[in-house]
Each structure stands twice: as structure tokens, then as C-alpha cells.
Amino acid sequence: METFEFSGSTNIGDFLPIFKWVGLSGLEKRLVILQGKRDKFMQDLIEELRRTRDSSDFEGRTKTMTDVLLSLQEAEPEYYTDEIIRGMMLVMLSAGTDTSSGTMEWAMSLLLNNPETIAKAQAEIDKHIGQSRLIEESDFANLPYLRGIINETLRMYPAGPLLPAHESSEDCTVGGIRVPRGTMLLVNAWAIQNDPKIWAEPMKFKPERLLGLEEQIKRWHYAVTIWSR
Ligand code: HEM
């Protein structure tokens, strides 16, 4: 919880460099303390799981991701160090949990507040899947309306509204603008995805608005990938 609260905080030194010259800011000091606490929490988990690997009920119990990483550590100890395992645990915890659960919560809330969209999604699922089995990931190709619901949720409520800060490692030119090495780039994804100049009635949940756009986005993404090489 503290990590999530922290990641949303503003570091004044990023905006007013004078604060960088007078030593660590309050936020940076908190970061050092937080990192220490976080590392200890994850290391304690690793130690606990390492201990239970030697106990008799190890074979019978469900394996966690960390159990798997500890098995890999036995096979390749020089690569799968505790530090690497802590890093992977951190990525799963910080990047993979709150983002997914928050997006699911927003999707459910949007569906409940827009009953006509539930009816359309149900009709699509009944038509393509029926009622005798659950949806598989491979079914998504045949469920454009459901894809529209997910994408529209991500548009309206992106789990990372202000993308993590990026920094250019080299001088470069992006879209005709010269970007010197070491420039911090802050992207307000929420503002782009809810910009009334781009989206008609951006505050309205309209899964169908993305249906026709999918092919266009794929082509655009391809163009960006080629261009950025
Ligand atoms: C709804 C779910 C998710 C959303 C909305 C989301 C969103 C994002 C965003 C916006 C970024 C930053 C992209 C950038 O600016 O470069 C990012 C990066 C990342 N995400 Fe997710 N994410 C989700 C789920 C996950 C899951 C489930 C995992 C792992 C299990 C994950 C792992 C990562 C990692 C490792 C990065 C950093 C990649 C890098 O180093 O460039 N994310 N995600």
C-alpha cells in the first residue's frame, strides 16, 4: 500500500533542480527507507519458503511463483540470486496486481452502470460461446464487443494514468522535436485518452467506439514500431 501511495507522489527535485543540489529531498529519503522495508519483506518471504522446501508437506502443497524461482536458483544459482528473485517478486506485486484488479473493478462498475452494454456482451457470448463452457483466451478473437468493453475501460480509467517517467538515454528527434539526452518525459495518458478533441463524449462509456478503430490502431502501432527502429 505504501509503495502505491509513494509511486503517486511528486518529487519536487524533478521540477526545481535547486532542491537536488541541497541533498536528498524528503521524498528521496522516504524512498530509501521504503526500499529497505520492501526488500526485507520480500527477503523474509524467500527465507520462509526456502525453509518450507525442506519440510515433508512441500511436495503436496500448491507451488507459488517464488517456489518456482527457488527451484531455478538451485539449478542456476549464479543467475537466480535472491536479488533477482526479489526483483521479479516486486514486478509482479507492483506492476501486475493493482493494475489488473483495479481495471477489473472499473469494468464491473461501468457494466453495472450501463446495463445495455451487459445485454450486448451477453448476446455476443451466447452466440459465439454458448452456455456450456467458460470463455478461453483464444475466444477473444471472436468477441469484438467484449474487447471493446475492456479497451474502453482502459481508455477511461487507465491503471497508470501518468505513465512511469521515461528518460532519453541518447540525443534523439521524436516527431520533429529534438530531445536531448537525459530529458525526462512525463506522459499524461489519462489526458490523451479522455481528450474531447480526439474522443466524442469522452466521459461516456461506449465500447462500440473502439470496434472500427481496432484495425486502424494495429496499422498505426505497426507504423510506430517501424518508425521508432
Ligand atoms: C490492466 C493491467 C495492466 C495495465 C493497465 C498496465 C499498464 C502498464 C503501463 C502503462 C506501463 C508503463 C508503460 C510505459 O510507459 O513504458 C506498464 C509497464 C509494465 N508493466 Fe504493466 N500493466 C498491466 C498489467 C501488468 C501485469 C499483469 C504485469 C506483470 C505480471 C505487468 C508488468 C509490467 C512491467 C514489468 C512493466 C515495465 C516494462 C518496462 O520495463 O518497460 N503489467 N504497465
Boltz pocket constraint, residues with backbone or C-beta under 6 A from the ligand:
constraints:
  - pocket:
      binder: B
      contacts: [[A, 91], [A, 92], [A, 95], [A, 96], [A, 97], [A, 99], [A, 100], [A, 103], [A, 154], [A, 158], [A, 159], [A, 160], [A, 163], [A, 164]]
      max_distance: 6.0
